[in-house]
Amino acid sequence: MDWKKEIKTLLWIVVTFVFLYYMPIGSKRFDNAIMEAFHLVKWYAREHVLLCLVPAFFIAGAIGVFVSQESVMKYLGPKSDKWLAYGVASISGTILAVCSCTVLPLFSGIYTMGAGLGPATAFLYSGPAINVLAIILTARILGLELGIARAVGAIVFAVIIGLLMHFIFRHEKMEEEGPVLVEGSKAGRPLWQTAIYFALMIAILVLANWGKPAVESGFWHSVYTLKWTLTAASALGLAVVLGLWFKISWLRLALAAAPAILLGLFTPASPVLIFAAGSIGLAVITAMDKGEAGEWFAASWGFAKQILPLLLIGVFIAGALLGRVGQEGLIPSAWVSQAVGGNSLFANFFASLAGAFMYFATLTEVPILQGLIGSGMGKGPALALLLAGPALSLPSMLVLRSVMGGKKTLAFVTLVVIMATITGLLFGWLF
């Protein structure tokens, strides 16, 4: 008998029993925290799983199947040109308006394909942190200084964190020999076809999640009013690509698209339902395919099985601890407001740490900070939270641990928190 393993199991049983035995059911704060956890999970399922995660899983699966390992090693591998690798990784957020959870499947895709730890973690940070819309909204609502500081800080953070992660774990595994230079994908498809294929999927992800701008006029508002039309056009383009280059029969494509088209004709006010029907149709026809499209579905499904359960568990815990915006969890919001006042080292550290564990959907960090600043939050802690919060969350930490291990996850989180603390402290002194 493995006594070490059995004692560990016994401890888990005892801890769970004691928690259940003394569970404070009936306490207003505890009961409200449990309800907040379910509310947040419900909101996350409605707002992010279908529109954000499903496209991200398909993109991650496509990276694993249609992008050759040699190509990844060429541009993002340990032996790749550092200026190119970190340059591409650090500005990726300007294209992907995603949250800390949506970027995880994309990170998993490039990391498992052999991308260097440095460029991969630079991409992991920059994906949600360097969001053009969020930075513009920050400048308009919280002030130009915070907007500029957030933009510059996020790009610099991505590069420095990537370099430090590479340095810290430089001896953990032998670096590969120089990459084989190739053009195209694993399947031998021309590079321009692969580029169009990925561009259409990224367009679907970005457009479906396009947020309503603060001003109801101008270019950004025009894009918002046409978001579902442009999303549908991108989906149609993807269907054409699947038919022409992936050799999926046109009949199957038509049958897969039929439910979404019918829902669009009879229930045009339910775009999320239409999007879900289209996603299910795509999943069905790729799962039935015995060629490369079938491999694409298998890879996407693998990422979904690995990531989605951990994300939902993490969102539930985050909801129980902190609640939703304007609502109370187990941790009183007044404690947070009091802890981040002024510009002390503790205030900046607490803002960074709290931001790292909180879950921020894309753009929601701005109204949250607006409320905290109104309650006395200093500018330094505000920037610290902006630099740590969108890039991290408790759900994302749980997933990262399963992808790159506990040591690397701890190092990544620690670097983000420390750098956000120092940057917030300096910004508070200056402004």
DRENDO-1510 file (C-alpha; in Angstrom, 1 decimal, always signed):
<recs>
REC; n; res; u; v; w
REC; 1; MET; +0.0; +0.0; +0.0 .
REC; 2; ASP; +1.2; +3.5; -0.9 .
REC; 3; TRP; +0.8; +5.2; +2.5 .
REC; 4; LYS; +1.8; +8.6; +1.2 .
REC; 5; LYS; -1.0; +8.5; -1.4 .
REC; 6; GLU; -3.5; +7.1; +1.1 .
REC; 7; ILE; -2.7; +9.8; +3.7 .
REC; 8; LYS; -3.1; +12.5; +1.1 .
REC; 9; THR; -6.5; +11.0; +0.1 .
REC; 10; LEU; -7.5; +10.9; +3.8 .
REC; 11; LEU; -6.6; +14.5; +4.3 .
REC; 12; TRP; -8.7; +15.6; +1.3 .
REC; 13; ILE; -11.6; +13.6; +2.7 .
REC; 14; VAL; -11.2; +15.2; +6.2 .
REC; 15; VAL; -10.9; +18.7; +4.8 .
REC; 16; THR; -14.0; +18.3; +2.6 .
REC; 17; PHE; -16.0; +16.7; +5.5 .
REC; 18; VAL; -15.0; +19.5; +7.9 .
REC; 19; PHE; -16.0; +22.2; +5.3 .
REC; 20; LEU; -19.4; +20.5; +4.7 .
REC; 21; TYR; -20.0; +20.0; +8.4 .
REC; 22; TYR; -19.4; +23.6; +9.3 .
REC; 23; MET; -20.6; +25.2; +6.0 .
REC; 24; PRO; -22.2; +28.5; +7.1 .
REC; 25; ILE; -25.5; +28.0; +5.2 .
REC; 26; GLY; -28.0; +30.6; +6.3 .
REC; 27; SER; -25.3; +33.3; +6.6 .
REC; 28; LYS; -26.3; +36.1; +4.3 .
REC; 29; ARG; -22.8; +36.7; +2.9 .
REC; 30; PHE; -22.2; +33.0; +2.3 .
REC; 31; ASP; -25.6; +32.4; +0.7 .
REC; 32; ASN; -25.1; +35.5; -1.5 .
REC; 33; ALA; -21.6; +34.4; -2.5 .
REC; 34; ILE; -22.9; +31.0; -3.7 .
REC; 35; MET; -25.6; +32.7; -5.7 .
REC; 36; GLU; -23.0; +35.1; -7.2 .
REC; 37; ALA; -20.9; +32.2; -8.2 .
REC; 38; PHE; -23.8; +30.7; -10.2 .
REC; 39; HIS; -24.7; +34.0; -11.6 .
REC; 40; LEU; -21.2; +34.6; -12.9 .
REC; 41; VAL; -20.9; +31.1; -14.4 .
REC; 42; LYS; -24.3; +31.6; -16.1 .
REC; 43; TRP; -23.2; +35.0; -17.5 .
REC; 44; TYR; -19.8; +33.5; -18.6 .
REC; 45; ALA; -21.6; +30.6; -20.3 .
REC; 46; ARG; -23.9; +33.0; -22.2 .
REC; 47; GLU; -21.4; +35.7; -23.1 .
REC; 48; HIS; -18.1; +33.9; -23.6 .
REC; 49; VAL; -18.3; +30.2; -24.3 .
REC; 50; LEU; -20.2; +30.3; -27.6 .
REC; 51; LEU; -18.8; +33.6; -29.0 .
REC; 52; CYS; -15.3; +33.5; -27.6 .
REC; 53; LEU; -14.2; +30.0; -26.6 .
REC; 54; VAL; -15.7; +28.0; -29.4 .
REC; 55; PRO; -14.0; +30.0; -32.2 .
REC; 56; ALA; -10.8; +30.0; -30.1 .
REC; 57; PHE; -10.9; +26.2; -29.8 .
REC; 58; PHE; -11.3; +25.8; -33.6 .
REC; 59; ILE; -8.4; +28.2; -34.2 .
REC; 60; ALA; -6.2; +26.4; -31.6 .
REC; 61; GLY; -7.0; +23.0; -33.3 .
REC; 62; ALA; -6.2; +24.5; -36.7 .
REC; 63; ILE; -2.8; +25.7; -35.4 .
REC; 64; GLY; -2.0; +22.1; -34.3 .
REC; 65; VAL; -3.1; +20.5; -37.5 .
REC; 66; PHE; -2.5; +22.9; -40.4 .
REC; 67; VAL; +0.6; +24.9; -39.2 .
REC; 68; SER; +3.8; +22.9; -39.4 .
REC; 69; GLN; +6.0; +22.6; -36.4 .
REC; 70; GLU; +8.9; +23.8; -38.6 .
REC; 71; SER; +7.0; +27.1; -39.3 .
REC; 72; VAL; +6.3; +27.7; -35.7 .
REC; 73; MET; +9.9; +27.0; -34.8 .
REC; 74; LYS; +11.0; +29.4; -37.6 .
REC; 75; TYR; +9.1; +32.4; -36.3 .
REC; 76; LEU; +8.5; +31.7; -32.6 .
REC; 77; GLY; +10.9; +28.8; -31.7 .
REC; 78; PRO; +14.0; +29.0; -29.3 .
REC; 79; LYS; +16.3; +29.6; -32.3 .
REC; 80; SER; +14.1; +32.1; -34.1 .
REC; 81; ASP; +15.1; +35.7; -34.7 .
REC; 82; LYS; +14.4; +37.3; -31.3 .
REC; 83; TRP; +13.3; +40.7; -32.8 .
REC; 84; LEU; +10.8; +39.0; -35.0 .
REC; 85; ALA; +9.5; +36.5; -32.4 .
REC; 86; TYR; +9.0; +39.0; -29.6 .
REC; 87; GLY; +7.8; +41.7; -31.9 .
REC; 88; VAL; +5.0; +39.6; -33.3 .
REC; 89; ALA; +4.1; +38.1; -29.9 .
REC; 90; SER; +4.0; +41.5; -28.1 .
REC; 91; ILE; +1.6; +43.3; -30.5 .
REC; 92; SER; -0.8; +40.3; -31.1 .
REC; 93; GLY; -3.3; +41.9; -28.8 .
REC; 94; THR; -3.9; +44.7; -31.3 .
REC; 95; ILE; -5.5; +42.1; -33.5 .
REC; 96; LEU; -7.2; +39.8; -30.9 .
REC; 97; ALA; -9.6; +41.6; -28.7 .
REC; 98; VAL; -9.9; +38.7; -26.3 .
REC; 99; CYS; -10.0; +38.1; -22.5 .
REC; 100; SER; -7.5; +36.2; -20.4 .
REC; 101; CYS; -9.5; +33.0; -20.8 .
REC; 102; THR; -10.2; +33.2; -24.6 .
REC; 103; VAL; -6.4; +33.6; -25.3 .
REC; 104; LEU; -5.7; +30.2; -23.6 .
REC; 105; PRO; -6.6; +27.9; -26.4 .
REC; 106; LEU; -4.5; +30.0; -28.8 .
REC; 107; PHE; -1.6; +30.0; -26.4 .
REC; 108; SER; -1.9; +26.2; -25.9 .
REC; 109; GLY; -1.9; +25.7; -29.7 .
REC; 110; ILE; +1.3; +27.6; -30.4 .
REC; 111; TYR; +3.0; +26.3; -27.2 .
REC; 112; THR; +2.3; +22.6; -27.9 .
REC; 113; MET; +3.5; +23.1; -31.4 .
REC; 114; GLY; +7.0; +24.0; -30.2 .
REC; 115; ALA; +7.0; +27.8; -29.8 .
REC; 116; GLY; +9.7; +29.0; -27.4 .
REC; 117; LEU; +8.5; +29.7; -23.9 .
REC; 118; GLY; +9.5; +33.3; -24.1 .
REC; 119; PRO; +7.6; +34.3; -27.3 .
REC; 120; ALA; +4.7; +32.1; -26.2 .
REC; 121; THR; +4.3; +33.8; -22.8 .
REC; 122; ALA; +4.8; +37.2; -24.5 .
REC; 123; PHE; +1.8; +36.3; -26.7 .
REC; 124; LEU; -0.1; +34.9; -23.6 .
REC; 125; TYR; +0.3; +38.3; -21.9 .
REC; 126; SER; -0.3; +40.6; -24.8 .
REC; 127; GLY; -3.3; +38.8; -26.3 .
REC; 128; PRO; -5.8; +40.2; -23.6 .
REC; 129; ALA; -3.6; +43.1; -22.4 .
REC; 130; ILE; -3.0; +45.1; -25.6 .
REC; 131; ASN; -6.6; +45.5; -26.7 .
REC; 132; VAL; -7.0; +48.6; -28.8 .
REC; 133; LEU; -10.6; +49.2; -27.9 .
REC; 134; ALA; -9.9; +48.8; -24.2 .
REC; 135; ILE; -7.0; +51.2; -24.4 .
REC; 136; ILE; -9.1; +53.8; -26.2 .
REC; 137; LEU; -11.9; +53.4; -23.7 .
REC; 138; THR; -9.4; +53.7; -20.8 .
REC; 139; ALA; -8.1; +57.0; -22.2 .
REC; 140; ARG; -11.6; +58.4; -22.8 .
REC; 141; ILE; -13.0; +57.5; -19.4 .
REC; 142; LEU; -10.1; +57.2; -17.0 .
REC; 143; GLY; -7.8; +59.8; -18.5 .
REC; 144; LEU; -5.2; +60.1; -21.3 .
REC; 145; GLU; -2.3; +59.4; -18.9 .
REC; 146; LEU; -3.7; +56.1; -17.9 .
REC; 147; GLY; -4.6; +55.2; -21.5 .
REC; 148; ILE; -1.1; +55.9; -22.7 .
REC; 149; ALA; +0.6; +54.2; -19.7 .
REC; 150; ARG; -1.6; +51.1; -20.2 .
REC; 151; ALA; -0.7; +50.9; -23.9 .
REC; 152; VAL; +3.1; +51.4; -23.4 .
REC; 153; GLY; +3.2; +49.3; -20.3 .
REC; 154; ALA; +1.4; +46.3; -21.8 .
REC; 155; ILE; +3.8; +46.2; -24.8 .
REC; 156; VAL; +6.9; +46.5; -22.7 .
REC; 157; PHE; +5.5; +44.0; -20.2 .
REC; 158; ALA; +4.9; +41.4; -22.9 .
REC; 159; VAL; +8.5; +41.6; -24.1 .
REC; 160; ILE; +10.1; +41.7; -20.7 .
REC; 161; ILE; +8.0; +38.9; -19.3 .
REC; 162; GLY; +8.7; +36.7; -22.3 .
REC; 163; LEU; +12.5; +37.4; -22.0 .
REC; 164; LEU; +12.5; +36.7; -18.3 .
REC; 165; MET; +10.5; +33.5; -18.6 .
REC; 166; HIS; +13.0; +32.3; -21.3 .
REC; 167; PHE; +15.9; +33.2; -19.0 .
REC; 168; ILE; +14.5; +31.6; -15.8 .
REC; 169; PHE; +13.7; +28.3; -17.6 .
REC; 170; ARG; +16.6; +28.3; -20.1 .
REC; 171; HIS; +18.1; +25.1; -18.7 .
REC; 172; GLU; +14.9; +23.1; -18.3 .
REC; 173; LYS; +15.0; +21.5; -21.8 .
REC; 174; MET; +17.5; +21.3; -24.6 .
REC; 175; GLU; +16.9; +23.8; -27.3 .
REC; 176; GLU; +16.1; +22.4; -30.7 .
REC; 177; GLU; +18.6; +22.6; -33.6 .
REC; 178; GLY; +18.0; +25.3; -36.1 .
REC; 179; PRO; +14.5; +25.0; -37.7 .
REC; 180; VAL; +13.8; +23.7; -41.1 .
REC; 181; LEU; +12.6; +26.6; -43.3 .
REC; 182; VAL; +9.4; +25.7; -45.0 .
REC; 183; GLU; +6.6; +27.5; -46.8 .
REC; 184; GLY; +3.0; +26.5; -46.2 .
REC; 185; SER; +1.3; +24.1; -43.9 .
REC; 186; LYS; +1.6; +20.5; -42.9 .
REC; 187; ALA; -0.8; +19.5; -45.6 .
REC; 188; GLY; +1.4; +21.1; -48.3 .
REC; 189; ARG; -1.1; +23.8; -48.9 .
REC; 190; PRO; +0.3; +27.1; -50.2 .
REC; 191; LEU; +1.0; +29.7; -47.5 .
REC; 192; TRP; -1.5; +32.2; -48.9 .
REC; 193; GLN; -4.3; +29.7; -48.6 .
REC; 194; THR; -3.5; +28.9; -45.0 .
REC; 195; ALA; -3.2; +32.7; -44.2 .
REC; 196; ILE; -6.7; +33.3; -45.7 .
REC; 197; TYR; -8.1; +30.3; -43.7 .
REC; 198; PHE; -6.8; +31.7; -40.4 .
REC; 199; ALA; -7.7; +35.3; -41.2 .
REC; 200; LEU; -11.3; +34.3; -41.7 .
REC; 201; MET; -11.5; +32.4; -38.4 .
REC; 202; ILE; -9.8; +35.3; -36.6 .
REC; 203; ALA; -12.3; +37.7; -38.2 .
REC; 204; ILE; -15.2; +35.6; -36.9 .
REC; 205; LEU; -13.8; +35.6; -33.4 .
REC; 206; VAL; -13.1; +39.4; -33.4 .
REC; 207; LEU; -16.3; +40.5; -35.1 .
REC; 208; ALA; -18.6; +38.3; -33.1 .
REC; 209; ASN; -17.2; +39.8; -29.9 .
REC; 210; TRP; -17.1; +43.4; -31.1 .
REC; 211; GLY; -18.3; +45.6; -28.2 .
REC; 212; LYS; -20.6; +48.6; -28.5 .
REC; 213; PRO; -18.5; +51.8; -28.5 .
REC; 214; ALA; -19.1; +54.7; -26.1 .
REC; 215; VAL; -19.9; +57.1; -28.9 .
REC; 216; GLU; -22.8; +56.2; -31.2 .
REC; 217; SER; -21.1; +57.6; -34.4 .
REC; 218; GLY; -18.0; +57.2; -36.4 .
REC; 219; PHE; -16.1; +54.2; -37.9 .
REC; 220; TRP; -16.1; +52.0; -34.8 .
REC; 221; HIS; -19.9; +52.4; -34.3 .
REC; 222; SER; -20.4; +51.6; -38.0 .
REC; 223; VAL; -18.5; +48.3; -37.5 .
REC; 224; TYR; -20.6; +47.6; -34.5 .
REC; 225; THR; -23.9; +48.0; -36.4 .
REC; 226; LEU; -22.6; +45.7; -39.1 .
REC; 227; LYS; -20.9; +43.2; -36.8 .
REC; 228; TRP; -23.2; +40.3; -37.5 .
REC; 229; THR; -23.4; +41.0; -41.2 .
REC; 230; LEU; -19.6; +41.0; -41.3 .
REC; 231; THR; -19.4; +37.8; -39.1 .
REC; 232; ALA; -21.8; +36.1; -41.5 .
REC; 233; ALA; -19.8; +37.1; -44.5 .
REC; 234; SER; -16.6; +35.8; -42.8 .
REC; 235; ALA; -18.4; +32.5; -42.0 .
REC; 236; LEU; -19.5; +32.2; -45.7 .
REC; 237; GLY; -15.9; +32.8; -46.8 .
REC; 238; LEU; -14.8; +30.0; -44.4 .
REC; 239; ALA; -17.4; +27.7; -45.9 .
REC; 240; VAL; -16.1; +28.4; -49.4 .
REC; 241; VAL; -12.5; +27.7; -48.2 .
REC; 242; LEU; -13.6; +24.4; -46.7 .
REC; 243; GLY; -15.2; +23.4; -49.9 .
REC; 244; LEU; -12.5; +24.5; -52.3 .
REC; 245; TRP; -9.3; +23.7; -50.4 .
REC; 246; PHE; -10.4; +21.1; -47.7 .
REC; 247; LYS; -12.5; +19.1; -50.1 .
REC; 248; ILE; -15.6; +19.0; -47.8 .
REC; 249; SER; -18.6; +18.2; -50.0 .
REC; 250; TRP; -20.8; +21.2; -50.9 .
REC; 251; LEU; -23.9; +19.2; -49.8 .
REC; 252; ARG; -22.5; +18.7; -46.3 .
REC; 253; LEU; -21.6; +22.4; -46.1 .
REC; 254; ALA; -25.1; +23.3; -47.2 .
REC; 255; LEU; -26.8; +21.0; -44.7 .
REC; 256; ALA; -24.5; +22.3; -41.9 .
REC; 257; ALA; -25.4; +25.9; -42.8 .
REC; 258; ALA; -29.1; +25.3; -43.2 .
REC; 259; PRO; -30.1; +25.5; -39.5 .
REC; 260; ALA; -28.2; +28.8; -39.1 .
REC; 261; ILE; -29.7; +30.2; -42.3 .
REC; 262; LEU; -33.2; +29.3; -41.3 .
REC; 263; LEU; -32.8; +30.7; -37.8 .
REC; 264; GLY; -31.4; +33.9; -39.4 .
REC; 265; LEU; -34.6; +34.2; -41.5 .
REC; 266; PHE; -37.1; +33.5; -38.8 .
REC; 267; THR; -35.3; +34.7; -35.7 .
REC; 268; PRO; -33.0; +37.5; -36.8 .
REC; 269; ALA; -33.0; +39.0; -33.3 .
REC; 270; SER; -31.1; +36.0; -31.9 .
REC; 271; PRO; -27.6; +36.2; -33.4 .
REC; 272; VAL; -26.0; +34.1; -30.6 .
REC; 273; LEU; -28.4; +31.3; -31.3 .
REC; 274; ILE; -27.6; +31.5; -35.0 .
REC; 275; PHE; -23.9; +31.5; -34.2 .
REC; 276; ALA; -24.4; +28.4; -32.0 .
REC; 277; ALA; -26.2; +26.6; -34.8 .
REC; 278; GLY; -23.4; +27.4; -37.3 .
REC; 279; SER; -20.8; +26.2; -34.8 .
REC; 280; ILE; -22.6; +23.0; -34.2 .
REC; 281; GLY; -22.9; +22.5; -38.0 .
REC; 282; LEU; -19.1; +23.1; -38.4 .
REC; 283; ALA; -18.4; +20.6; -35.6 .
REC; 284; VAL; -20.6; +17.9; -37.1 .
REC; 285; ILE; -19.2; +18.1; -40.7 .
REC; 286; THR; -15.6; +18.2; -39.5 .
REC; 287; ALA; -16.1; +15.4; -37.0 .
REC; 288; MET; -17.5; +13.2; -39.8 .
REC; 289; ASP; -14.6; +13.9; -42.2 .
REC; 290; LYS; -12.0; +11.2; -42.4 .
REC; 291; GLY; -9.3; +13.5; -43.7 .
REC; 292; GLU; -7.6; +16.6; -42.4 .
REC; 293; ALA; -10.8; +18.3; -41.4 .
REC; 294; GLY; -11.5; +15.4; -39.1 .
REC; 295; GLU; -8.0; +15.9; -37.6 .
REC; 296; TRP; -8.9; +19.6; -37.1 .
REC; 297; PHE; -12.0; +18.7; -35.1 .
REC; 298; ALA; -10.2; +16.1; -33.0 .
REC; 299; ALA; -7.5; +18.7; -32.1 .
REC; 300; SER; -10.1; +21.3; -31.3 .
REC; 301; TRP; -12.1; +18.9; -29.2 .
REC; 302; GLY; -8.9; +18.0; -27.3 .
REC; 303; PHE; -8.3; +21.6; -26.3 .
REC; 304; ALA; -12.0; +22.0; -25.3 .
REC; 305; LYS; -11.8; +19.0; -23.0 .
REC; 306; GLN; -8.7; +20.2; -21.4 .
REC; 307; ILE; -9.5; +23.8; -20.9 .
REC; 308; LEU; -13.3; +24.4; -20.6 .
REC; 309; PRO; -14.0; +22.4; -17.4 .
REC; 310; LEU; -11.1; +24.2; -15.6 .
REC; 311; LEU; -12.3; +27.6; -16.8 .
REC; 312; LEU; -15.9; +27.0; -15.5 .
REC; 313; ILE; -14.6; +25.8; -12.1 .
REC; 314; GLY; -12.3; +28.9; -11.9 .
REC; 315; VAL; -15.1; +31.3; -12.8 .
REC; 316; PHE; -17.4; +29.7; -10.2 .
REC; 317; ILE; -14.7; +30.2; -7.5 .
REC; 318; ALA; -13.9; +33.7; -8.6 .
REC; 319; GLY; -17.7; +34.5; -8.4 .
REC; 320; ALA; -17.9; +33.1; -4.9 .
REC; 321; LEU; -14.9; +35.1; -3.7 .
REC; 322; LEU; -15.4; +38.4; -5.3 .
REC; 323; GLY; -18.9; +38.4; -6.8 .
REC; 324; ARG; -19.9; +40.3; -10.0 .
REC; 325; VAL; -19.6; +44.0; -10.6 .
REC; 326; GLY; -21.6; +45.8; -8.0 .
REC; 327; GLN; -22.3; +42.6; -6.0 .
REC; 328; GLU; -20.8; +41.1; -3.0 .
REC; 329; GLY; -18.9; +37.8; -2.7 .
REC; 330; LEU; -17.2; +36.3; +0.4 .
REC; 331; ILE; -14.6; +39.1; +0.2 .
REC; 332; PRO; -16.3; +42.4; +1.0 .
REC; 333; SER; -15.7; +45.0; -1.8 .
REC; 334; ALA; -15.1; +47.6; +0.9 .
REC; 335; TRP; -11.9; +45.8; +1.8 .
REC; 336; VAL; -10.7; +46.1; -1.7 .
REC; 337; SER; -11.6; +49.8; -2.0 .
REC; 338; GLN; -9.8; +50.6; +1.3 .
REC; 339; ALA; -6.7; +48.6; +0.4 .
REC; 340; VAL; -6.1; +50.4; -2.9 .
REC; 341; GLY; -6.3; +54.0; -1.7 .
REC; 342; GLY; -3.2; +56.3; -2.1 .
REC; 343; ASN; +0.0; +55.2; -3.7 .
REC; 344; SER; +1.8; +53.0; -1.2 .
REC; 345; LEU; +3.7; +49.9; -2.0 .
REC; 346; PHE; +1.0; +47.8; -0.4 .
REC; 347; ALA; -1.8; +49.5; -2.3 .
REC; 348; ASN; -0.1; +48.8; -5.6 .
REC; 349; PHE; +0.8; +45.2; -4.7 .
REC; 350; PHE; -2.8; +44.6; -3.5 .
REC; 351; ALA; -4.2; +46.0; -6.7 .
REC; 352; SER; -1.9; +43.8; -8.8 .
REC; 353; LEU; -2.7; +40.7; -6.8 .
REC; 354; ALA; -6.4; +41.3; -6.6 .
REC; 355; GLY; -6.5; +42.0; -10.4 .
REC; 356; ALA; -4.5; +38.8; -11.1 .
REC; 357; PHE; -7.2; +36.7; -9.4 .
REC; 358; MET; -10.3; +38.6; -10.5 .
REC; 359; TYR; -12.0; +37.7; -13.8 .
REC; 360; PHE; -12.3; +40.6; -16.3 .
REC; 361; ALA; -14.3; +40.2; -19.4 .
REC; 362; THR; -13.1; +42.3; -22.3 .
REC; 363; LEU; -13.6; +46.1; -21.6 .
REC; 364; THR; -15.3; +45.5; -18.2 .
REC; 365; GLU; -12.2; +46.5; -16.3 .
REC; 366; VAL; -12.8; +50.2; -17.2 .
REC; 367; PRO; -16.1; +50.7; -15.5 .
REC; 368; ILE; -14.9; +48.6; -12.5 .
REC; 369; LEU; -11.9; +50.9; -12.2 .
REC; 370; GLN; -14.1; +54.0; -12.7 .
REC; 371; GLY; -16.1; +52.9; -9.6 .
REC; 372; LEU; -12.9; +52.1; -7.6 .
REC; 373; ILE; -11.3; +55.5; -8.5 .
REC; 374; GLY; -14.5; +57.2; -7.4 .
REC; 375; SER; -14.2; +55.3; -4.0 .
REC; 376; GLY; -10.6; +56.7; -3.5 .
REC; 377; MET; -8.4; +54.4; -5.5 .
REC; 378; GLY; -5.0; +56.0; -6.4 .
REC; 379; LYS; -3.8; +56.3; -10.0 .
REC; 380; GLY; -0.8; +54.1; -9.4 .
REC; 381; PRO; -2.9; +51.1; -8.1 .
REC; 382; ALA; -5.4; +51.8; -11.0 .
REC; 383; LEU; -2.6; +51.3; -13.5 .
REC; 384; ALA; -1.3; +48.2; -11.6 .
REC; 385; LEU; -4.7; +46.6; -11.8 .
REC; 386; LEU; -5.0; +47.5; -15.5 .
REC; 387; LEU; -1.7; +45.8; -16.3 .
REC; 388; ALA; -2.3; +42.7; -14.2 .
REC; 389; GLY; -6.1; +42.2; -14.3 .
REC; 390; PRO; -7.0; +41.7; -18.0 .
REC; 391; ALA; -4.0; +39.4; -18.6 .
REC; 392; LEU; -4.6; +37.1; -15.6 .
REC; 393; SER; -7.5; +35.5; -13.7 .
REC; 394; LEU; -8.0; +32.6; -11.4 .
REC; 395; PRO; -9.7; +30.5; -14.2 .
REC; 396; SER; -6.7; +31.2; -16.5 .
REC; 397; MET; -4.2; +30.1; -13.8 .
REC; 398; LEU; -5.9; +26.7; -13.4 .
REC; 399; VAL; -5.7; +26.1; -17.2 .
REC; 400; LEU; -2.1; +27.4; -17.5 .
REC; 401; ARG; -1.0; +24.9; -14.8 .
REC; 402; SER; -2.4; +22.1; -16.9 .
REC; 403; VAL; -0.7; +23.4; -20.0 .
REC; 404; MET; +2.8; +24.4; -18.9 .
REC; 405; GLY; +3.1; +23.1; -15.3 .
REC; 406; GLY; +2.9; +24.6; -11.9 .
REC; 407; LYS; +6.4; +26.2; -11.8 .
REC; 408; LYS; +6.1; +28.1; -15.1 .
REC; 409; THR; +2.6; +29.2; -14.2 .
REC; 410; LEU; +3.8; +30.5; -10.8 .
REC; 411; ALA; +6.7; +32.3; -12.4 .
REC; 412; PHE; +4.4; +33.9; -15.0 .
REC; 413; VAL; +1.9; +35.1; -12.4 .
REC; 414; THR; +4.7; +36.4; -10.1 .
REC; 415; LEU; +6.4; +38.3; -12.8 .
REC; 416; VAL; +3.1; +40.0; -13.9 .
REC; 417; VAL; +2.2; +40.9; -10.3 .
REC; 418; ILE; +5.7; +42.3; -9.4 .
REC; 419; MET; +6.1; +44.3; -12.6 .
REC; 420; ALA; +2.5; +45.7; -12.3 .
REC; 421; THR; +3.3; +46.7; -8.7 .
REC; 422; ILE; +6.5; +48.5; -9.6 .
REC; 423; THR; +5.0; +50.2; -12.6 .
REC; 424; GLY; +2.0; +51.4; -10.6 .
REC; 425; LEU; +4.2; +52.7; -7.9 .
REC; 426; LEU; +6.3; +54.7; -10.4 .
REC; 427; PHE; +3.2; +56.0; -12.2 .
REC; 428; GLY; +1.7; +57.1; -8.9 .
REC; 429; TRP; +4.8; +59.1; -8.0 .
REC; 430; LEU; +4.9; +60.8; -11.4 .
REC; 431; PHE; +1.2; +61.6; -11.7 .
</recs>
